[in-house]
């Protein structure tokens, strides 16, 4: 994270409830920083937190979420003790999982993996400068322009991600 960026961090236990808690934490930090790109950031936070809980945190352990923002970008890092490096998968259409990093890759401006002495961190950045719009809303606009009914679902998904109760 760069020196000018205000960074806030919090630890979360290895538990399914930590995913919405991590999203709520990121939402709170980003609202204080102006809230630009919030929908996309929350989607990516959900994916990284889920991967940490499922694959990176040992039983009884925790993951650390760092959220930073400045006038041009939001950066999020998810630190865990897992040594196995994540990879983008391309699951079959009937598979229920395996799309997390595929979504992060599609939504984030940049993302990657860094190594630590006792594990790794997965990070993403989302450019939030003037004129940036959320990925879900852009997709909804395109679907709406084509007369697709899915635009309503995409806008609903974006609204649920913004909701403090999600």
C-alpha positions as CSV (number, residue, x, y, z in Angstrom):
1,X,0.0,0.0,0.0
2,X,1.4,3.4,-0.8
3,X,2.4,5.9,1.9
4,X,-0.3,8.5,1.1
5,X,-3.1,5.9,1.5
6,X,-5.0,5.8,4.7
7,X,-4.9,2.1,5.8
8,X,-7.2,0.4,8.3
9,X,-6.9,-3.3,9.2
10,X,-8.9,-5.8,11.2
11,X,-8.6,-9.6,12.0
12,X,-11.4,-12.0,11.4
13,X,-11.7,-15.6,12.7
14,X,-12.0,-18.6,10.4
15,X,-15.7,-18.7,10.3
16,X,-18.4,-18.3,7.6
17,X,-19.8,-15.2,9.5
18,X,-16.4,-13.5,9.0
19,X,-17.2,-13.0,5.2
20,X,-20.1,-10.6,5.8
21,X,-18.2,-9.0,8.7
22,X,-15.2,-8.3,6.5
23,X,-17.6,-6.8,3.9
24,X,-19.2,-4.6,6.6
25,X,-15.7,-3.5,7.8
26,X,-14.6,-2.6,4.2
27,X,-17.9,-0.8,3.7
28,X,-17.4,1.3,6.8
29,X,-13.8,2.2,6.0
30,X,-14.7,3.2,2.4
31,X,-17.7,5.2,3.4
32,X,-15.4,7.3,5.5
33,X,-13.1,7.7,2.5
34,X,-15.9,8.8,0.1
35,X,-17.3,5.4,-0.9
36,X,-16.3,5.4,-4.6
37,X,-16.3,2.0,-6.3
38,X,-18.1,0.5,-3.3
39,X,-20.0,-2.3,-5.1
40,X,-17.0,-3.7,-6.9
41,X,-14.8,-3.5,-3.8
42,X,-17.4,-5.3,-1.7
43,X,-17.7,-8.1,-4.3
44,X,-14.0,-8.6,-4.4
45,X,-13.7,-8.5,-0.5
46,X,-16.4,-11.2,-0.4
47,X,-14.4,-13.4,-2.7
48,X,-11.0,-12.9,-1.0
49,X,-12.5,-13.4,2.5
50,X,-14.3,-16.6,1.4
51,X,-11.1,-18.0,-0.1
52,X,-9.2,-17.2,3.1
53,X,-11.8,-18.9,5.2
54,X,-12.1,-22.0,2.9
55,X,-8.5,-22.4,1.9
56,X,-6.0,-20.2,3.7
57,X,-6.7,-20.0,7.4
58,X,-5.9,-23.0,9.6
59,X,-8.5,-24.2,12.2
60,X,-8.5,-21.7,15.1
61,X,-6.7,-19.1,13.0
62,X,-7.6,-15.8,11.5
63,X,-7.1,-13.7,8.4
64,X,-6.2,-10.0,8.3
65,X,-8.0,-7.6,6.0
66,X,-6.3,-4.3,5.1
67,X,-8.3,-1.6,3.4
68,X,-6.7,1.6,2.0
69,X,-8.1,4.4,-0.2
70,X,-6.9,7.6,-1.7
71,X,-8.3,10.0,-4.3
72,X,-7.4,7.6,-7.2
73,X,-7.7,4.1,-5.9
74,X,-8.9,1.6,-3.3
75,X,-6.5,-1.2,-2.3
76,X,-7.5,-4.3,-0.3
77,X,-5.1,-7.0,1.0
78,X,-6.3,-10.3,2.6
79,X,-3.5,-11.9,4.6
80,X,-3.7,-15.5,5.8
81,X,-1.3,-18.3,6.9
82,X,-1.9,-20.5,3.9
83,X,1.2,-21.3,1.8
84,X,-0.8,-22.5,-1.3
85,X,-1.0,-19.8,-3.9
86,X,-4.4,-19.1,-5.4
87,X,-5.0,-19.4,-9.1
88,X,-7.8,-18.3,-11.4
89,X,-9.9,-21.3,-12.3
90,X,-12.3,-21.8,-15.3
91,X,-14.9,-24.1,-13.9
92,X,-17.5,-26.0,-15.9
93,X,-20.9,-24.4,-16.2
94,X,-22.4,-26.9,-13.7
95,X,-19.8,-26.5,-11.0
96,X,-21.0,-24.5,-8.0
97,X,-17.7,-22.9,-7.0
98,X,-14.4,-21.9,-8.3
99,X,-15.2,-18.5,-9.7
100,X,-13.9,-16.2,-7.0
101,X,-10.7,-15.1,-8.5
102,X,-12.3,-15.1,-12.0
103,X,-14.6,-12.4,-10.6
104,X,-11.8,-10.5,-9.0
105,X,-9.8,-10.6,-12.2
106,X,-12.9,-9.2,-14.2
107,X,-13.7,-6.5,-11.7
108,X,-10.5,-5.2,-10.2
109,X,-8.1,-2.9,-12.0
110,X,-5.2,-5.0,-10.8
111,X,-4.7,-7.9,-8.4
112,X,-2.0,-10.3,-7.3
113,X,-0.4,-12.4,-4.6
114,X,2.5,-11.6,-2.3
115,X,4.4,-13.9,0.0
116,X,4.9,-13.4,3.7
117,X,7.2,-15.2,6.1
118,X,4.2,-17.2,7.4
119,X,1.8,-17.3,4.6
120,X,0.6,-15.0,1.8
121,X,-1.6,-12.1,1.0
122,X,-3.9,-11.6,-2.0
123,X,-4.5,-8.0,-3.0
124,X,-6.5,-6.0,-5.5
125,X,-6.8,-2.4,-6.5
126,X,-9.7,-0.7,-8.0
127,X,-9.2,2.7,-9.8
128,X,-11.8,5.1,-8.4
129,X,-10.9,8.4,-10.2
130,X,-13.5,10.7,-11.7
131,X,-15.8,8.9,-14.1
132,X,-15.3,5.4,-12.7
133,X,-18.5,3.5,-12.4
134,X,-19.0,0.1,-10.7
135,X,-18.7,-3.0,-12.8
136,X,-22.1,-4.3,-11.8
137,X,-23.8,-1.0,-12.8
138,X,-22.0,-0.9,-16.1
139,X,-23.0,-4.5,-16.9
140,X,-26.6,-3.6,-15.9
141,X,-26.6,-0.6,-18.2
142,X,-25.4,-2.8,-21.1
143,X,-28.1,-5.4,-20.3
144,X,-30.8,-2.7,-20.1
145,X,-29.7,-1.3,-23.4
146,X,-30.2,-4.7,-25.0
147,X,-33.6,-5.1,-23.3
148,X,-32.4,-8.0,-21.1
149,X,-34.3,-8.7,-17.9
150,X,-31.1,-9.4,-16.0
151,X,-30.4,-5.7,-15.6
152,X,-32.8,-5.6,-12.7
153,X,-31.1,-8.6,-11.0
154,X,-27.7,-6.9,-11.4
155,X,-28.9,-3.6,-9.9
156,X,-30.4,-5.6,-7.1
157,X,-27.1,-7.4,-6.5
158,X,-25.3,-4.1,-6.4
159,X,-27.8,-2.7,-3.9
160,X,-27.5,-5.8,-1.7
161,X,-23.7,-5.5,-1.6
162,X,-24.2,-1.8,-0.5
163,X,-26.7,-2.8,2.2
164,X,-25.2,-2.9,5.8
165,X,-27.2,-6.1,6.5
166,X,-25.7,-8.2,3.7
